[in-house]
Amino acid sequence: MKMFNHVILLIGVLLLSTLVFPSAAATLPSNCQSELCKNYFNDFRIAAKRGHPQAMSTLGQFYYHAYGTEKNINEALKYFKRASRLGGDSAAQLKAGIIYISEESHKDIEQGIKYLKKAAKKDYKAANFVLGMIYFDESFGKQEFQLADKYLAAAYKQRYKEVAKIALFIKQDDEIPAKFFPKLLAAMNAVPLLESANGNITWPQDEVEVITVTSPPLETVLREQLVTYRRPIKTTGTRFTGKSCAERTSCYASDGVEGMADYSFLTISYNRAASGQ
């Protein structure tokens, strides 16, 4: 019988395309060296020194995309990890994980999985999807269908848009035994995908009102966020027991960071090879 050979996941990283704050998301340009960009970089660096985890996460994104400074992956990773450690910042955890799995100079699959799992524990859609692909694609050296099933099913239930194609592929490809993906297939049977005549795949529409939110300009988002960073954090640490969401700078809606704007591309290539009977 023909056996499934491998799936190649190419993740090109534009980790800073979308900034997510407690009240808004905004698109950030790469390689901005204007006076305005440099001023924002300096302001967020000061805020990060004051101990604000969200400012640390944003500063990491500035370093990664050369916004107001030279590109520096080492500094980007340092601040993503610091934001994760001090504030449990999910976006920072996701981005640190992706750097570890995609940047040749920093490649460490184990570390990448560690940070992605931190974000996935908070139901971060993109983290669930990337973890699912790591365990699905043997090129990462971590192929384990049971775990791939777990994370891809979670991403499917969250309707993370990029999981639709891989889910449909798994369901339709006779080289992948259905028994390896019971959770994903159950989720697909519960909420079947819709495929149009031209091949477009969409989710079924719920009877829920859809509200479209338009993000304010980037400068507005950055200015408003800097206002919250005027005072130093009196106590930093990894524990926030008893604190409400409003009291935590890292507590925010996760939707804005999860789209493809957060990556330069994410291409799934399917290669099959026939093996012996």
GULO-148799 format. One line per 5 residues: number of its first residue (from 0); their letters; for each residue x, y, z of C-alpha. Coordinates in steps of 0.1 Angstrom, whole numbers. Example, Ala and Ser with C-alpha at 12.3 -4.5 7.8 and 13.67 -1.06 7.14 Angstrom:
0> as> 123:-45:78 ~ 137:-11:71
This chain:
0> mkmfn> 0:0:0 ~ 11:36:-5 ~ 23:52:27 ~ 22:88:37 ~ 57:102:34
5> hvill> 59:137:49 ~ 44:171:51 ~ 68:201:49 ~ 58:231:69 ~ 75:263:59
10> igvll> 71:291:83 ~ 85:325:72 ~ 84:348:101 ~ 72:384:102 ~ 67:382:139
15> lstlv> 59:419:143 ~ 33:424:117 ~ 6:426:143 ~ 8:443:177 ~ -18:432:202
20> fpsaa> -27:454:231 ~ -55:452:257 ~ -78:474:236 ~ -66:471:200 ~ -45:454:174
25> atlps> -24:473:148 ~ -2:465:119 ~ 34:474:122 ~ 57:482:93 ~ 91:465:90
30> ncqse> 125:483:88 ~ 112:517:98 ~ 140:541:106 ~ 121:574:107 ~ 125:597:137
35> lckny> 90:588:148 ~ 98:550:148 ~ 130:557:167 ~ 112:577:193 ~ 86:549:199
40> fndfr> 114:524:202 ~ 131:545:228 ~ 99:551:247 ~ 90:514:248 ~ 126:505:258
45> iaakr> 121:529:288 ~ 88:513:296 ~ 103:478:294 ~ 130:489:319 ~ 103:499:342
50> ghpqa> 91:463:343 ~ 60:463:321 ~ 57:428:304 ~ 36:441:275 ~ 62:467:267
55> mstlg> 88:440:268 ~ 68:420:243 ~ 64:450:220 ~ 101:459:223 ~ 109:423:212
60> qfyyh> 87:429:182 ~ 105:462:174 ~ 138:444:175 ~ 126:416:153 ~ 113:439:126
65> aygte> 138:467:128 ~ 113:492:139 ~ 132:522:151 ~ 163:501:156 ~ 186:476:139
70> knine> 172:441:135 ~ 184:420:163 ~ 170:385:168 ~ 189:379:200 ~ 174:410:216
75> alkyf> 139:401:202 ~ 141:366:217 ~ 154:380:250 ~ 125:403:254 ~ 99:378:243
80> krasr> 112:354:269 ~ 113:381:296 ~ 77:391:288 ~ 67:354:291 ~ 85:350:324
85> lggds> 73:382:341 ~ 38:385:326 ~ 28:353:310 ~ 24:372:277 ~ 8:347:252
90> aaqlk> 19:366:221 ~ 55:367:234 ~ 54:330:241 ~ 41:323:206 ~ 67:344:190
95> agiiy> 96:330:211 ~ 85:295:201 ~ 84:304:164 ~ 119:319:165 ~ 132:287:180
100> isees> 116:265:153 ~ 122:287:123 ~ 154:307:127 ~ 184:286:117 ~ 207:307:140
105> hkdie> 185:299:170 ~ 169:266:161 ~ 160:246:191 ~ 128:225:186 ~ 125:215:222
110> qgiky> 126:251:234 ~ 102:261:206 ~ 77:235:218 ~ 81:246:254 ~ 71:282:246
115> lkkaa> 43:272:222 ~ 28:249:248 ~ 27:279:272 ~ 7:298:247 ~ -15:268:238
120> kkdyk> -24:263:275 ~ -41:297:272 ~ -60:285:241 ~ -40:305:217 ~ -52:294:183
125> aanfv> -20:299:164 ~ 0:280:190 ~ -23:250:188 ~ -20:250:151 ~ 18:253:149
130> lgmiy> 22:226:176 ~ -1:203:156 ~ 20:208:125 ~ 52:201:144 ~ 39:168:156
135> fdesf> 24:160:122 ~ 54:168:100 ~ 82:144:104 ~ 108:170:92 ~ 108:185:127
140> gkqef> 119:152:142 ~ 89:151:166 ~ 63:133:146 ~ 36:119:169 ~ 1:116:155
145> qladk> -16:114:189 ~ -3:149:198 ~ -9:162:163 ~ -45:151:167 ~ -48:168:200
150> ylaaa> -35:202:189 ~ -50:203:154 ~ -84:193:169 ~ -81:222:194 ~ -72:246:166
155> ykqry> -102:233:145 ~ -126:238:174 ~ -113:274:177 ~ -118:278:139 ~ -83:289:133
160> kevak> -85:295:96 ~ -52:278:85 ~ -62:244:101 ~ -90:239:76 ~ -68:229:47
165> ialfi> -47:204:67 ~ -78:190:83 ~ -95:184:50 ~ -63:168:37 ~ -61:144:66
170> kqdde> -97:134:62 ~ -95:128:25 ~ -61:112:21 ~ -63:74:23 ~ -27:72:32
175> ipakf> -34:85:66 ~ -54:60:87 ~ -84:77:103 ~ -76:60:136 ~ -46:83:141
180> fpkll> -69:115:142 ~ -101:106:161 ~ -104:140:179 ~ -98:160:147 ~ -122:139:126
185> aamna> -149:141:154 ~ -145:179:154 ~ -149:179:116 ~ -180:157:118 ~ -195:180:144
190> vplle> -188:211:124 ~ -183:201:87 ~ -163:224:64 ~ -180:238:34 ~ -163:235:0
195> sangn> -175:256:-29 ~ -174:246:-66 ~ -142:266:-71 ~ -125:248:-43 ~ -127:275:-16
200> itwpq> -131:261:19 ~ -151:279:45 ~ -166:274:79 ~ -204:271:83 ~ -221:303:94
205> devev> -234:304:130 ~ -265:323:139 ~ -244:348:157 ~ -241:385:149 ~ -207:393:135
210> itvts> -193:426:146 ~ -164:440:125 ~ -139:461:145 ~ -117:485:127 ~ -84:490:145
215> pplet> -72:526:151 ~ -40:539:135 ~ -7:524:148 ~ 4:557:163 ~ -28:560:183
220> vlreq> -24:525:197 ~ 12:531:206 ~ 5:564:223 ~ -24:551:243 ~ -4:522:255
225> lvtyr> 26:543:265 ~ 2:562:288 ~ -3:531:309 ~ 35:526:312 ~ 42:559:330
230> rpikt> 48:543:364 ~ 73:515:372 ~ 59:481:381 ~ 64:478:419 ~ 65:440:419
235> tgtrf> 73:417:391 ~ 73:380:391 ~ 58:349:375 ~ 28:346:399 ~ -3:368:397
240> tgksc> -25:350:422 ~ -56:370:430 ~ -51:397:404 ~ -79:405:380 ~ -76:407:343
245> aerts> -77:445:345 ~ -47:445:368 ~ -25:425:345 ~ -7:442:316 ~ -5:409:298
250> cyasd> -42:401:299 ~ -58:408:266 ~ -78:394:237 ~ -57:371:216 ~ -75:372:183
255> gvegm> -55:400:166 ~ -22:382:166 ~ -34:349:152 ~ -39:357:116 ~ -15:352:88
260> adysf> -3:387:92 ~ 18:373:120 ~ 38:353:95 ~ 52:362:61 ~ 38:330:48
265> ltisy> 28:295:60 ~ 28:270:32 ~ 19:234:35 ~ 35:212:8 ~ 24:176:5
270> nraas> 48:150:-8 ~ 39:114:-10 ~ 61:85:-19 ~ 50:50:-28 ~ 66:23:-6
275> gq> 64:-15:-9 ~ 34:-36:0
